[in-house]
């Protein structure tokens, strides 16, 4: 099993940057693809980005491509989401999630096995 704790959320300005961190504990991080999801008030949770177990590939939601970058450090058991050129529509609670062992990256919440509790991001215009 793996436990996930997000940090780094808060208030950002439009055009600014924030970096979210996801700290993993428990099992080695190498076994899991890790994704970031977000949920805005009144909206469904959506997959923002996902990174494969070996850093070999990643996925980005179209609306964040070119602005967000996902990365991971398996030795430190950390996953990051660098968010640049923030927009008010990026406002949401951001969640870190892990697949089951050995599973591939996914943009779908139903395929994730482990979840953090989320960190809120508010972007002001």
Buried (B, 14 or more C-beta within 10 A) or exposed (E): EBEBEBEBBEEBEEEEEBBBBBBBEEBEBEBBBBBBBBBBEEEEBBBBBBBBBEEEEBBBBEEBEEBBBBBBEBEEBBBBBBBBEBBEEBBBBBBBBBBEBEBEBBBEBEBBEBBBEBBEBBBEE
